[in-house]
Each structure stands twice: as structure tokens, then as C-alpha cells.
Amino acid sequence: MYLYILLQISVSKDQKYVALIIVYVQHNDKWIAFTNASTLMSALNVSNWDPINITKTRYPDPSEMNWVIARLEWGLPHPDGRVEYELWTSANDPQTVKFKQNWRNTALNLEYKNYTTFAPHVYTINGSYWRCDTGTFRCGKQCTNSGRYCAVDPEGVFFKNILILITCDVSSGLNGMDVVQENLRSTCVWKLRESLLSLYSQTHNESYWWDYVNLWNSNCWQTNNTVETFTANCSYQQMNALVDNQSLSLWVQQCVTDSGGYDYVGGSNTILDEELSLQSSSGTTFFFFANY
């Protein structure tokens, strides 16, 4: 059974308005209006309440209503008692830079107290959908692994969350391939955390991913010369800054190789395939135009 709250706004002639809450329940594939809704309307001094035909409903002046404070609560299934949430992002995602900085401590605190389960994911463009993997390399260096995994050229301009593709310069600067490669490296940083959890069966090095992506944003992406810094070398430098014995960077390099690599020419990558599958099942959408 699912409970849905419908907020309906009715505007009066003098532009005063009253917000009415209608509760619906889905039971056995049928929608049923909450039978006690009329009680709520009566308490608000609303007369002739009929959820099927509201044209006859008479609302009092807002100043004459018996206003009440209501609290709506709902829950999502979480069998292990923890809230599960995800962050879909990318190596050059301007919308999440501040969030990653500000949410880090809160996220770690929630994880340490076993209140939440967090998982980051990278959005990747499916090259097969755009026929980038047909062997002609028609999408150029916007893709890796023989056109399988792609990203929009980083020189594209974001304006109010919309990517203006006509400004992309695919002939110079960074390429989509650079973004895909860093997305895989950052995912491998997270995979190390999962590997440690399976070995130790406890919270272990939760901060690796959060600290790494923040270092990447500051030192490798948001710099004055991204062509020189948006690189694998800069990426591994940030990992070595976190773990000075290079064990993190060496693990990530092996993770990249074992999953299938991320070169211009190559076969499938198991991690990127998994991200594409999760992206599709979650309804996350990203647009890409291949016309060079």
C-alpha cells in the first residue's frame, strides 16, 4: 500500500488562496481518496467538500479559517535500518563542488554512526546508444574503449544547468575521454573502500573518496591550466597526498587495469558497464551529440 499526498491550490477572486491537502491511498492497484478528508475540510471551515467535484466547494476567507499545524511523515524501506542514498556526479561537475566540500563531515558522521549507506556514482554516456562503437571512431576522443564510454567535451559551457554544446571545442584542450578516465579513477578510489569493508567487516577509511574528490577539484580541475592538470598524473598525486606510501594510487592503477582499462582503443570495462547499468535502471539521463 502506498500513501500519496496531493497539494491542491484554489485561488479566490480576490487572489487570496487556500491550500488543501488531499490524501490518496493506492490499494490493489486502485486509487482511493482518504475517507476522512471531509473531516479535515470541516475542521478548516470548508463547506460542500467533494474531492470528485470541487466546483461546489466553498472556502472561507483565510483570516476566518481554523488554521492548524500538521506534520506529514513517510518512510522508505530500509531493511538494515539505515537510510541509503547516492550521489551521481562526474570529474568536471560544477554543481556538486560545494556540496562535496560541505557535506563531507556530515556524511562521514552519519556513516560512522551507522545511520546511512552512501554510494557515489559517475554518469557516463553510453557510446553504443550513439553508435560511437561501430569501429569508425566517429565520436573521436570524446570516448574511451573503442567508443563504448563517452563524456561531453569539457570545454562545453554550463548555463543554468543546461549544457550549451555548440560552444564545445573538440579540436583542442581537454576531451570527453579525459573525463571518463578520471571518473573511473575516482570510482576505483571508492571501490578500495568497499574492498576494505569486505576484508575487515567494519567502517574503514570512509574518508578516502570524499577527501580525494575534493583534492581533485581544487588541484586538478578548477585550476588556471586544466590541460596541464586534468590528468592521471595529477590524480595520482592527490592519492599519494592522502596515503604517502603510494598504496592507494597503486591500488587504483591496478583497479583500472583489472576492470578493462580506459584507453582510446580497448574492450569492455566492467566498472563502467556497471555504472551504465545502474544509470539506466535509476532513470538518470545525460544527453550527448556526436556530429564531428
Backbone as a ProteinNet text record, in pm:
[ID]
protein_1_A
[PRIMARY]
MYLYILLQISVSKDQKYVALIIVYVQHNDKWIAFTNASTLMSALNVSNWDPINITKTRYPDPSEMNWVIARLEWGLPHPDGRVEYELWTSANDPQTVKFKQNWRNTALNLEYKNYTTFAPHVYTINGSYWRCDTGTFRCGKQCTNSGRYCAVDPEGVFFKNILILITCDVSSGLNGMDVVQENLRSTCVWKLRESLLSLYSQTHNESYWWDYVNLWNSNCWQTNNTVETFTANCSYQQMNALVDNQSLSLWVQQCVTDSGGYDYVGGSNTILDEELSLQSSSGTTFFFFANY
[TERTIARY]
84.4	0	88	54.1	131.5	44.4	101.1	29.2	84.6	-1.5	39.6	-32.8	38.7	-18.3	-31.3	-150.3	-174.4	-203.6	-124.2	-146.4	-217.4	-338.5	-420.5	-438.2	-414.8	-427.4	-552.1	-637.1	-755.7	-743.5	-754.2	-736.8	-873.5	-902.2	-1030.6	-1025.4	-1139.1	-1147.9	-1059.9	-1045.2	-964.3	-817.5	-778.8	-641	-592.1	-683.6	-646.4	-657.1	-574.8	-577.9	-577.4	-626.1	-629	-567.7	-474.7	-411.8	-482.6	-525.1	-595	-510.7	-503.6	-429.3	-527.1	-509.2	-593.7	-506.1	-549.4	-472	-531.8	-445.5	-489.9	-410.7	-477.2	-412.5	-424.6	-311.3	-314.9	-322.7	-431	-452.1	-506.8	-439.7	-481.9	-495.2	-394.7	-388	-502.9	-571.2	-679	-647.5	-687.3	-667.8	-794.5	-778.4	-891.1	-865.2	-962.1	-948.9	-966.8	-883.6	-890.1	-1028.9	-1096.3	-1237.5	-1258.6	-1157.2	-1173	-1130.1	-1111.2	-1071.6	-1177.5	-1303.5	-1411.5	-1401.6	-1354	-1335.4	-1232.4	-1125.5	-1022.7	-1078.7	-1157.4	-1214.1	-1311	-1385.7	-1480.1	-1407.2	-1297.2	-1219.1	-1161	-1141	-1088	-1199.1	-1323.3	-1438.6	-1464	-1429.3	-1456.8	-1589	-1683.1	-1815	-1832.3	-1926.7	-1958	-1835.2	-1753.4	-1631.6	-1664.4	-1614.5	-1634	-1507.1	-1425.8	-1299.6	-1319.1	-1439.7	-1466.6	-1503.7	-1579.1	-1622.7	-1605	-1493.6	-1461.8	-1521.5	-1595.3	-1651.1	-1755.2	-1819.3	-1921.1	-1862.3	-1734.9	-1672.3	-1665.1	-1694.3	-1690.3	-1582.3	-1486.1	-1376	-1400	-1371.7	-1384.4	-1269.1	-1283.6	-1173	-1056.4	-933.7	-819.9	-812.6	-855.4	-849.3	-950.6	-1050.8	-1155.8	-1136.2	-1032.5	-1011.8	-954.6	-984	-925.9	-793.5	-688.7	-559.8	-501.2	-440.6	-377.7	-236.3	-153.3	-17.8	-18.3	18.5	17.5	158.5	185.3	313.9	289.3	351.3	339.7	468	454.8	570.7	553.3	662	657.5	794.2	796.6	922.2	948.1	1074.2	1116.1	1170.4	1154.7	1202.8	1355.1	1403.1	1546.3	1562.7	1568.7	1566.8	1676.2	1791.8	1900.9	1894.6	1789.4	1773.8	1850.5	1914.3	1991.1	1929.2	1944.7	1897.9	2003.8	1961.3	2053.9	2037.6	2148.4	2141.5	2264	2250	2354.6	2378.8	2497	2530.9	2581.7	2511.4	2555.8	2633.5	2757.1	2844.2	2942.6	3041.6	3141.6	3268	3375.3	3503.6	3501.7	3411.2	3401.7	3259.6	3204.8	3067.1	3064.3	3031.9	3035.4	2924.2	2817.9	2703	2725.5	2827	2845	2973.6	3048.1	3175.8	3155.3	3066.9	3041.1	2977.8	2890.2	2825.2	2928.6	3022.2	3124.4	3209.7	3234.7	3311.9	3231.9	3107.8	3028.1	2965.3	2938	2867.4	2961.4	3090.2	3187.1	3174.1	3188.2	3187.5	3054.9	2946.1	2814	2797.9	2839.8	2829	2908.2	3030.3	3113.9	3055.9	3002.4	2943.1	2823.3	2739.8	2624.3	2668.1	2775.1	2826	2885.4	2964.6	3027.8	2925.4	2812.2	2707	2613.5	2643.9	2567.5	2424.1	2403.8	2270.9	2242.2	2346.3	2327.3	2421.9	2385.8	2473.5	2483.8	2602	2623.6	2700	2667.6	2741.3	2747.2	2867.2	2878.7	2877.5	2825.2	2825.2	2862.4	2915.8	2955	2863.6	2812.8	2728.6	2817.2	2788.7	2866.8	2771.8	2813.6	2731.3	2757.9	2652.6	2662.5	2696.1	2819.8	2862.8	2789.2	2745.1	2671.9	2540	2474	2346.4	2363.7	2478.4	2503.5	2587.3	2600.5	2674.1	2819.1	2877.5	3017.9	3112.1	3057.2	3140.7	3130.5	3099.6	3081	3211.3	3323.5	3452.7	3505.7	3423	3466.1	3525.2	3510.4	3558.5	3501.7	3374.4	3308.4	3298	3305.9	3293.9	3429.2	3533.2	3666.6	3707.8	3780.9	3834.1	3737.1	3609.1	3509.2	3473.9	3533.2	3501.9	3628.7	3615.2	3723.3	3678.3	3771.6	3740.5	3666.9	3724.6	3670.2	3526.4	3500.4	3370.4	3263.8	3299.4	3198.3	3150	3241.9	3208.8	3250.3	3157.7	3182.2	3142.7	3191.2	3152.2	3154.8	3074.7	3072.3	3204.7	3249.6	3374.6	3374.1	3477.3	3479.2	3476.2	3508.8	3503.1	3360.6	3261.5	3123.7	3091.2	2997.3	2961.9	2829.7	2827.2	2703.3	2635.8	2508.4	2431.8	2298.6	2282.4	2159.2	2130	2234.1	2224.5	2202.4	2214.1	2196.9	2331.1	2369.6	2497.2	2480.9	2549.2	2542.5	2648.2	2606.4	2701.4	2770.6	2709.5	2769.6	2899	2925.8	3048.9	3163.8	3136.7	3240.9	3347.2	3472.7	3583.9	3648	3607.3	3656.8	3793.9	3847.4	3976.2	4093.3	4066.4	4176.2	4134.5	4231	4202	4170.9	4089.2	4051.6	3945.6	3931.9	3833.5	3743.9	3634.2	3547.3	3620.6	3718.4	3797	3867	3913.3	3977.9	3880.9	3755.7	3653.5	3622	3602.2	3572.3	3684.7	3808.3	3921.9	3927.6	3904.5	3905.9	3785.4	3672	3556.1	3586	3658.5	3694	3792.4	3890.2	3986.4	3916.8	3826.8	3758.1	3667.5	3606.9	3524.9	3609.9	3731.4	3822.6	3863.2	3874.8	3902.2	3790.2	3666.3	3553.5	3554	3592.6	3597.3	3697.1	3804.3	3900.4	3832.3	3747.7	3672.4	3586.7	3519.3	3435.5	3518.5	3637.7	3726.2	3771.7	3803.5	3847.3	3733.8	3611.9	3497	3476.4	3494.3	3475.1	3583.2	3700.7	3810.8	3797.6	3759.6	3759.1	3620.6	3515.4	3376.4	3349.2	3404.1	3379.1	3406.5	3364	3390.1	3540.6	3591.2	3735.6	3765.8	3838.4	3882.4	3766.6	3657.5	3541.8	3575.9	3674.4	3701.4	3780.3	3833.7	3918.9	3852.2	3730.8	3666.1	3637.1	3578.2	3544.7	3669.5	3775.6	3898	3961	3957.3	4018.3	3946.1	3812.2	3739.8	3753.6	3763.9	3783.1	3923	4022.4	4157.5	4162.8	4095.9	4091.8	4029.5	3916.5	3850.1	3939.9	4008.4	4089.5	4220.4	4285.2	4421.6	4434.7	4332.7	4344.8	4242.2	4125.5	4021.7	4006.8	3975	3950	4081.8	4160.8	4290.5	4296.2	4404.3	4420.5	4463.9	4504.3	4550.6	4509.8	4383.4	4332.7	4394.3	4442.6	4506.2	4627.2	4695.7	4814.4	4781.5	4666.8	4638	4526.9	4439	4329.4	4386	4472.1	4549.4	4556.7	4599.5	4620.7	4732.5	4836.4	4948.4	4902.4	4820.6	4768.4	4677	4599.2	4510.1	4588.3	4693.7	4771.3	4848.8	4884.2	4948.9	4856.4	4727.8	4632.3	4614.7	4616.2	4606.6	4728.3	4846.7	4968.3	4972.3	4901.8	4893.6	4807.5	4713	4628.4	4698	4767.8	4838.2	4981	5073.5	5207.9	5291.7	5247.1	5325	5283.3	5199.6	5154.5	5064.3	5024.4	4941.6	4806	4752.5	4623.3	4634	4732.3	4746.4	4780.2	4861	4895.4	4772.7	4689.8	4568	4474.1	4460.7	4370.1	4419.6	4548.7	4602.9	4572.2	4584.1	4553.7	4404.7	4323.9	4178.3	4139.3	4200.9	4173.4	4208.1	4323.7	4368.5	4279.3	4251.7	4173.6	4030.5	3976.3	3837.6	3825.6	3938.2	3934.2	4003.9	4061.5	4134	4043.9	4108.6	4030.6	4102.3	4169	4240.2	4144	4197	4116.4	4064	4148.4	4110.2	4109.8	4006.9	4000.5	3864.6	3853.1	3728.2	3642.7	3557.3	3464.5	3536.4	3479.9	3528.1	3416.3	3442.8	3337.2	3278.2	3362.1	3312.2	3226.2	3270.9	3192.6	3064.1	3069.5	2946.5	2846.8	2897.7	2810.4	2748.2	2827.3	2775.3	2667.9	2689.3	2589.2	2459.3	2471.9	2353.8	2276.8	2347.9	2283.3	2220.2	2289.6	2238	2107.3	2101	1980.2	1865.6	1895	1789.8	1737.7	1821.9	1779.8	1709.4	1713.6	1647.7	1731.8	1860.7	1949.9	1979.6	1960.6	1974.9	2076.6	2157.8	2253.4	2255.2	2259.5	2249.1	2385.2	2399.9	2526.9	2500.1	2576.4	2561.6	2694.4	2694.4	2816.4	2801.3	2859.9	2847.4	2974	3075.8	3205.3	3240.1
-118.8	0	123.9	222.9	344.7	464.9	557.5	677.6	796.3	871.4	987.8	1112.3	1221.9	1348.9	1439.8	1486.4	1578.3	1716.2	1814.7	1951	2027.9	2070.5	2139.9	2284.5	2377.8	2519.3	2574.2	2639.9	2704.4	2854.8	2932.1	3076.6	3144.1	3232.2	3301.5	3424.9	3487.8	3603.3	3719.3	3735.9	3847.6	3807.9	3696.9	3649.3	3591.7	3577.1	3505.6	3356.7	3277.7	3136.2	3050.7	2931.1	2832.1	2703.4	2648.3	2523.3	2406.2	2311.5	2194.8	2070.1	1986	1861	1746.2	1673.4	1557.1	1432.9	1337.8	1216.2	1103.6	1036.9	923.5	800.4	685	558.5	467.7	405	306.9	168.7	96	-35.7	-127.5	-240.1	-335	-265.9	-183.9	-112.9	-14.7	24.6	121.4	241.7	358.9	482	511.2	532.2	558.6	689.1	781.5	905.7	876.4	938.9	916.9	953.9	860.7	880.1	987.1	1019.3	1119.3	1258.4	1275.7	1407.4	1511.6	1469.6	1564.1	1615.6	1530.6	1573.9	1685.4	1670.2	1772.8	1902.5	1892.1	2011.5	2082.1	2002.4	2059.8	2135.2	2079.8	2145.5	2277.4	2288.1	2411.9	2507.9	2475	2557.5	2560.6	2453	2439.9	2365.3	2420.6	2358.3	2298.8	2204.9	2137.7	2067.9	2011.4	1946.4	1818.1	1809.9	1691.4	1671.5	1569.7	1550.9	1517.4	1473.3	1439.6	1564.1	1654.3	1776.3	1893.1	1963	2069.5	2203.7	2206.7	2334.3	2389.1	2298.5	2342.5	2374.5	2348	2369.5	2518.7	2553.5	2692.3	2708.1	2794.4	2817.5	2945.3	2946	3068.7	3163.2	3285.9	3379.9	3325.3	3333.9	3279.2	3329	3453.7	3508.7	3443.5	3375	3312.6	3162.2	3108.7	2964.7	2922.4	2801.3	2743.3	2676.6	2755.2	2705.1	2607.4	2503.9	2403.2	2378	2327.1	2285.9	2134.7	2088.4	1945	1896.8	1774.1	1713	1587.2	1580.3	1463.6	1382.1	1253.6	1166	1048.9	1008.1	890.3	823.6	698.2	624.9	544.9	518.6	434.3	303.7	194.4	66.3	65.7	29.4	11.8	-102.9	-224.4	-344.6	-346.8	-285.8	-290.6	-174.7	-95.1	14.2	139.2	142.8	259.9	323.9	453.2	525	512.7	475.3	459.1	576.2	636.8	746.4	745.7	806.6	806.5	948.2	968.2	1094.2	1061.9	1113.8	1098	1223.1	1204.7	1318.9	1285.4	1371	1350	1427.6	1403.2	1465.1	1615.4	1664.2	1808.7	1857.3	1820.5	1853.6	1979.7	2095.3	2220	2230.6	2151.6	2163.2	2099.1	2014.3	1941.1	1976.8	2074.1	2109.2	2152.3	2248.2	2297.1	2188.7	2109.4	2002.8	1904	1864.7	1768.9	1824.8	1954.7	2017.4	2024.9	2069.6	2097.5	1973.5	1872.7	1755.1	1647.9	1659.1	1555.5	1514.9	1608.5	1575.5	1516.5	1572.1	1519.1	1376.8	1353.4	1219.3	1118.3	1154.2	1062.5	1038.1	1141.9	1126.2	1031.6	1045.6	957	812.8	796.3	661.7	599	675.8	623.1	577.6	648.5	612.7	506.4	459.9	353.1	393.3	523.3	572.3	562.3	569.4	577.4	484.3	460.3	390.7	478	526.6	619.5	551.7	590	538.6	644.9	683.2	776.2	700	764.5	705.9	813.2	770.4	864.5	846.9	958.5	947.3	943	844.2	815.8	804.3	852.6	843.1	709.7	639.4	508.2	525.5	497.6	514	424.3	308.8	216.8	279	350.5	413.8	516.5	587	691	640.9	508.2	444.3	493.3	516	556.8	436.4	316.5	196.1	106.6	166.2	86.2	54.2	104	77	191.7	293.4	408.7	519.8	507.8	609.8	747.7	747.9	871.8	974.9	931.9	1025.5	1072.7	1029.7	1079.3	1053.4	1147.9	1131.6	1180.7	1180.3	1203.3	1072	961.6	829	748.4	647.9	552.7	413.9	319.8	179.5	158.7	215	198.6	248.9	362.5	427.1	379.5	300.1	243.3	342.4	420.7	508.7	651.4	744.2	879.4	984.8	1106.6	1223.2	1344.1	1443.5	1565.8	1638.8	1701.3	1776.3	1875.8	1874.1	1960.8	2109.8	2150.1	2292.1	2341.9	2252.3	2294.9	2388.3	2478.4	2577.7	2542.3	2539.7	2515.7	2648.4	2658.4	2778.7	2737.5	2764.9	2727.5	2580	2498.2	2352.7	2294.5	2375.8	2325.9	2332.5	2226.3	2224.7	2280.7	2390.5	2451.9	2385.1	2285.9	2202.1	2274.1	2380.2	2445.6	2516.3	2534.3	2600.5	2502.1	2371.6	2272.1	2281.4	2278.7	2278.6	2141.1	2053	1915.6	1901.5	2010.1	2002.3	2039.3	2093.7	2134.1	2122.1	2136.5	2130.4	1989.8	1979.5	1850.6	1783	1652	1574.3	1497.8	1445.5	1363.3	1243	1193	1079	1110	1234.8	1274.2	1262.6	1299.3	1293	1148.1	1063.9	922.7	857.6	888	827.4	868	995.3	1038.8	982.9	970.5	910.1	767.7	694.4	557.3	556.8	647.2	651.5	682.6	780.5	816.1	702.5	631	515.9	406.7	390.5	291.6	330.4	459.4	503.2	455.2	467.9	420.3	268.6	200	54.2	3.3	78.1	38.4	35.9	133.5	138.2	14.3	-25.8	-144.2	-269.6	-273.9	-388.4	-400.8	-287.9	-289.4	-331.7	-289.1	-328.8	-479.5	-538.5	-682.6	-759.3	-698.9	-765.2	-751.4	-631.9	-604.6	-605.9	-609.1	-610.6	-497.8	-381.5	-265.2	-139.2	-25.7	100.4	122.5	148.8	159.9	260.8	364.1	464.1	520.5	555.7	613.2	743.4	814.3	948.5	950.3	837.3	836.2	904.7	862.2	915.5	1063.5	1103.3	1244.3	1332.1	1290.2	1370.9	1375.4	1262.8	1260	1351.5	1341.8	1422.8	1571.8	1607.8	1748.8	1796.4	1711.6	1745.8	1755.6	1664	1667.2	1796.7	1833.7	1956.6	2078.2	2085.7	2203.5	2209	2095	2094.3	2046.8	1977.8	1920.7	1975.2	2008	2055.5	2206.5	2264.3	2407.9	2484.7	2477.6	2544.7	2640.8	2714.3	2810	2742.9	2617.9	2547.9	2401.1	2374.3	2238.3	2139.8	2189.3	2099.5	2032.4	2105.8	2052.6	1976.5	2005.6	1946.7	1842.4	1844.5	1747.3	1617.3	1551.5	1438.6	1326.1	1210.1	1095.4	1124.8	1195.6	1227.4	1311.3	1412.1	1495.2	1413.3	1324.3	1238.5	1155	1088.8	1002.9	1083.4	1206.9	1292.8	1320.3	1339.1	1363.5	1238.3	1122.8	998.2	979.3	1012.8	999.4	1099.8	1211.8	1309.1	1254.3	1166.4	1105.3	987.7	907.3	789.5	795.7	834.5	867.8	749.1	625.5	509.9	462.9	542.7	517.2	394.1	335.5	215.3	245.2	364.2	399.8	415.9	491.3	513.7	384.5	300.5	172.3	82.1	84.4	2.4	51.3	181.9	238.3	204.9	215.3	180	34.3	-53.8	-194.6	-214.7	-136.4	-142.1	-103	2.4	46.2	-64.5	-126	-231.7	-355	-398.9	-521.5	-508.2	-387.7	-368.8	-361.3	-345.9	-342.7	-224.5	-134.8	-20.4	90.3	201.7	316.5	391.5	315	376.1	409.2	480.4	518.8	395.3	294.7	168	61.1	-18.2	-124.2	-189.5	-292.4	-365.1	-309	-393.5	-350.6	-328.4	-240.8	-216.7	-254.1	-344.5	-397.8	-290.5	-200.3	-97	3.2	48.3	143.8	80.3	-47.7	-117.7	-120.7	-143	-144.7	-7.3	97.9	233.1	265.2	222.5	243.9	171	49.3	-29	36.5	81.9	149.3	280.8	350.1	477.5	456.4	350.7	321	279.7	195	145	252.6	352.4	458.2	572.6	571	676.4	801.2	793.5	908.4	925.2	1046.7	1072.1	1181.7	1161.2	1261.8	1262.6	1380.1	1391.8	1415.1	1368.2	1373.2	1384.5	1467.9	1481.5	1450.6	1356.6	1318.8	1359.5	1470	1521.1	1598.7	1524.4	1589.9	1587.3
0	0	0	-83.8	-94.1	-59.4	11.5	52.4	-23.9	-88	-165.6	-114.4	-112.4	-68.2	-189.6	-217.8	-328.3	-270.8	-309.3	-263.1	-372.8	-344.1	-442.7	-400	-490.4	-460.9	-529.4	-452.9	-508.1	-486.3	-593.2	-585.6	-594.3	-500.6	-498.7	-588.5	-607.8	-696.7	-652.4	-520.9	-472.4	-454.1	-519.6	-522.2	-389	-292.5	-171.7	-201.6	-137.2	-170.7	-44.8	-62.2	44.8	-10.4	59.6	18	84.3	6.1	58.8	35.4	134.9	124.3	106.1	-0.8	-27.5	-17	59.9	80.7	-2.5	-79.9	-159.5	-119.1	-126.1	-95.4	-216.7	-252.3	-360.8	-298.2	-327.5	-269.4	-377.5	-397.3	-501.6	-636.8	-668.7	-797.5	-817	-711	-721.6	-634.4	-684.9	-608.3	-528.1	-399.7	-310.9	-236.8	-245.4	-170.6	-22.7	58	201.4	254.1	318	354.4	459.5	537.6	641.9	596.4	464.5	414.5	446.5	442.9	472.3	615.5	705.8	844.1	851.9	774.8	770.8	714.9	606.6	545.3	640.6	712.9	807.9	918.2	963	1067.6	1018.7	886.3	828.5	787.5	822.7	786.5	635.6	568.8	425.9	411.2	338	323	184.4	174.8	47.7	-12.8	72.2	23	-51.1	-174.7	-257	-339.1	-309.7	-382.7	-529.8	-566.3	-706.2	-785	-721.4	-787.6	-691.2	-706.7	-611.1	-652.1	-763.3	-808.9	-710.7	-634.5	-539.2	-401.4	-386.4	-256.3	-225.2	-101.8	-58.4	48.4	16.9	109.2	189.1	316.2	395.3	364.8	406.2	395.1	478.9	428.5	504.7	647.2	670.4	805.8	898.4	840.7	920.3	935.9	874.9	880.6	1015.8	1054.3	1174.8	1136	1128.4	1082.6	1184.4	1132	1217.8	1167.9	1255.1	1217.8	1202	1085.3	1056.4	1026.9	1060.1	1029.2	947.2	830.3	743.5	754.2	775	786.2	691.3	630.8	545.8	550.9	517.3	524.7	399.3	373.7	262.6	320	248	301.7	315.2	433.4	455.5	554.9	503.3	588.6	694.7	665.5	762.9	861.7	853.7	948.3	912.5	795.8	754.6	630.4	619.5	501.6	392	273.1	161.2	64.3	27.8	-69.2	-159.4	-277.1	-379.1	-429.3	-482.4	-548.3	-688.1	-789.5	-927.4	-966.1	-1007.8	-1032.3	-1143	-1162.2	-1265.1	-1227.9	-1301.2	-1270.8	-1291.5	-1375	-1401.1	-1378.2	-1264.1	-1229.1	-1142.8	-1200.5	-1123.2	-1019.7	-1037.6	-948.8	-811.8	-799.2	-673.3	-599.8	-648.9	-585.3	-440.6	-418.4	-283.1	-196.9	-258.2	-182.8	-129.8	-212.8	-170.3	-57.2	-62.5	43.9	173.6	161.8	280.9	343.5	262.7	311.5	366.6	339.1	376.4	522.9	612.9	755.3	799.7	747.3	782.1	731.7	608	550.3	631.5	669.3	745.9	884.8	946.1	1078.8	1074.9	970.8	956.5	932	853.3	825.2	951	1025.7	1146.2	1248.9	1254.9	1349.1	1293.3	1173.2	1108.8	1079.6	1051.1	1018.3	868.3	787.3	642.3	568	442.8	348.7	224.7	197.2	86	-26.3	-150.1	-265.5	-374.5	-417.7	-530	-662.4	-765.2	-898.7	-999.8	-1112.9	-1218	-1337.6	-1390.6	-1508.7	-1632.7	-1714.7	-1834.8	-1953.1	-2065.8	-2186.6	-2254.6	-2285.4	-2348.7	-2496.7	-2531.6	-2670.4	-2767.2	-2721.8	-2809.2	-2854.3	-2763.2	-2796.3	-2907.5	-2905.1	-3004.1	-3121.4	-3132.2	-3242.3	-3250.2	-3134.8	-3130.5	-3134.3	-3114.9	-3104	-3227	-3341.2	-3462.7	-3534.4	-3481.1	-3542.6	-3625.8	-3648.1	-3728.2	-3642.7	-3510	-3415.7	-3451.1	-3487.8	-3531.3	-3420.2	-3294.8	-3182.6	-3131.6	-3199.2	-3167.3	-3023.5	-2968.5	-2833.2	-2725.1	-2759.9	-2656.1	-2586.8	-2634.6	-2581.7	-2556.8	-2471.4	-2446	-2490.4	-2484.1	-2508.9	-2640.7	-2746.9	-2882.2	-2893.6	-2830	-2842.4	-2747.3	-2647.9	-2557.6	-2451.7	-2395.8	-2283.6	-2318	-2306.6	-2356.2	-2253.9	-2278.1	-2199	-2291.7	-2258.9	-2338.2	-2322.3	-2429	-2425.6	-2309.2	-2224	-2104.9	-2134.6	-2258	-2290.7	-2312.3	-2301.3	-2309.4	-2194.6	-2215.6	-2115.5	-2050.3	-1916.9	-1843.7	-1814.2	-1848.1	-1819.1	-1759.6	-1631.6	-1561	-1578.2	-1555.5	-1558.1	-1697.5	-1801	-1937.2	-2008.4	-2073.5	-2143.3	-2283.4	-2312.2	-2444.3	-2531.6	-2609.5	-2681.1	-2796.1	-2851.1	-2966.2	-2929.2	-2799.9	-2759.5	-2741.3	-2756	-2735.5	-2844.4	-2804.1	-2897.8	-2891.5	-2985	-2981.9	-3044.5	-3100.6	-3169.5	-3080.1	-2961.9	-2874.3	-2729	-2640.5	-2497.9	-2451.1	-2350.2	-2294.9	-2381.1	-2363.3	-2436.3	-2339.4	-2392.3	-2310.1	-2252.8	-2326.6	-2280.3	-2148.3	-2130.5	-2005.8	-1888.6	-1912.8	-1807.9	-1772.4	-1873.7	-1849.7	-1769.3	-1805.1	-1736.2	-1589.2	-1560.5	-1420.9	-1346	-1413	-1348.3	-1302.9	-1385.5	-1347.9	-1232	-1233.9	-1123.2	-990.9	-992.3	-868.2	-820.7	-915.3	-878.2	-816.3	-867.1	-810.3	-668.2	-641	-503.4	-412.8	-459.1	-380.3	-369.6	-476.4	-475.5	-372.2	-347.8	-244.3	-109.3	-83.1	42.1	55.9	-51.6	-47.8	-24.5	-84.3	-66.8	78	139.2	279	371.3	339.5	421.3	417.1	298.9	286.8	362.1	375.8	446.8	597.8	641.9	785.4	848.5	766.8	814.3	912.9	884.7	968.5	887.4	942.7	876.2	868.1	749.4	733.1	622.4	657.1	559.9	478	546	479.4	408	458.1	406.7	277.2	233.4	114.2	-3.7	-36.9	-157.1	-141.7	-28.5	-7.8	-14.6	50.9	51.6	-87.6	-155.6	-288.7	-386.9	-394.6	-493.9	-464.5	-337.4	-304.1	-342.9	-324.2	-368.8	-520.9	-588.3	-734.5	-784.5	-727.5	-770.5	-751.6	-639.4	-607.6	-686.2	-702.1	-755.2	-899.5	-949.5	-1084.3	-1183	-1133.6	-1226	-1223.9	-1110.8	-1104.2	-1088.1	-1192.3	-1194.2	-1312.2	-1323.1	-1433.1	-1562.8	-1556.1	-1676	-1666.8	-1694.7	-1678.5	-1777.7	-1891.3	-1987.5	-1923.9	-1835.9	-1770.5	-1642.1	-1581.3	-1450.4	-1451.3	-1550.8	-1558.8	-1616.7	-1539.4	-1590.5	-1488.9	-1538.1	-1449.4	-1350.8	-1395	-1307.6	-1188.3	-1213.4	-1105.6	-1014.6	-1074.8	-997.5	-897.3	-944.3	-855.9	-752.6	-784.2	-685.8	-567.2	-595.1	-486.9	-401	-464.1	-387.9	-299.1	-352.3	-273.2	-158.9	-176.1	-67.3	47	13.6	115.6	183.7	104	155.1	102.8	188.1	140.9	97.1	123	76.7	-62.4	-129.2	-266.2	-279.6	-168.5	-177.5	-241.6	-216.3	-274.5	-425.5	-471.6	-616.1	-689.5	-628	-691.9	-699.2	-595	-595.1	-704.7	-718.6	-819.1	-959.5	-982.2	-1113.7	-1148	-1049.3	-1073	-1096	-1024	-1041.2	-1183.1	-1234.8	-1371.5	-1470.8	-1451.3	-1542.6	-1534.2	-1411.5	-1393.2	-1444.2	-1439.7	-1483.9	-1635.9	-1706.1	-1851.7	-1914.8	-1831.4	-1884.2	-1934.1	-1974.5	-2022.8	-2135.7	-2220.1	-2332.3	-2446.2	-2545.9	-2661.6	-2733.4	-2747.7	-2809.8	-2701.5	-2696.5	-2596.8	-2592.4	-2507.2	-2493	-2380.8	-2326.9	-2223.3	-2090.9	-2010.4	-1874.9	-1778.6	-1687.9	-1601.3	-1509.9	-1459.9	-1368.5	-1443.1	-1558.8	-1636.5	-1688.2	-1721.1	-1760.7	-1644.9	-1525	-1407.4	-1383.8	-1400.7	-1382.3	-1486.7	-1610.5	-1714.9	-1681.8	-1631.1	-1596.8	-1482.2	-1379.8	-1267.3	-1311.8	-1400.6	-1451.8	-1525.3	-1604.9	-1681.6	-1590.2	-1491.7	-1403.7	-1309.2	-1278.5	-1186.7	-1258.1	-1392	-1467.8	-1484.6	-1449	-1466.8	-1614.9	-1666.2	-1809.2	-1834.5	-1939.9	-1980.6	-2132.9	-2191.2	-2336.9	-2399.9	-2523.9	-2593.6	-2743	-2809.1	-2953.7	-3020.1	-3112.5	-3182.9	-3329.4	-3363.6	-3500.2	-3533.8	-3569.3	-3593.1	-3741.4
[MASK]
++++++++++++++++++++++++++++++++++++++++++++++++++++++++++++++++++++++++++++++++++++++++++++++++++++++++++++++++++++++++++++++++++++++++++++++++++++++++++++++++++++++++++++++++++++++++++++++++++++++++++++++++++++++++++++++++++++++++++++++++++++++++++++++++++++++++++++++++++++++++++++++++++++

